């Protein structure tokens, strides 16, 4: 019995010693990684700032007729996501996406888009190789995407009216942020 008791006493002492060594090793590891600059782990944990800004400034809607979704529309206000690249002095820029089962030629003849009643000054297609295609939310392989440019506006609220004849139209509303002091 005395032999078994000595064995347990020695084992418990060794476990305490091993615990101290592990704790010391972990403490040193945390201190050393905290002193280093940006590494892969800290970069992976940071949120994607562009995606988050785009998500905040994106609106989505569906054109529904007879309880069936005929088109799904998304629009992102690029002036707020990339203010240096798309300034309000040059115009109001949107990344617009449409998912519909219409053929491309028929869609081109039947859609309309306005911003506060104004027609776009330019509509430029976005391909899968463009940076915006990768960075924007709500992008799928089934959609068609464009950068739609409207003339400069002083309005505090932007309302896109997007429609497809004969299915109807939807409105996507955006609030222009107030300048910070």
Secondary structure by P-SEA (a helix, b strand, c coil): caaaaaaaaaaaaaaaaaaaaaaaaaaaaaaaaaaccccaaaaaaccaaaaaaaaaabbbbbbcccccccbbbbbbcccccccccccccccccccccccccccaaaaaacbbbbcccccccbbbbbccccccccccccccccbbbbbbbbccccccbbbbbbbcccccbbbbbbbcccccc
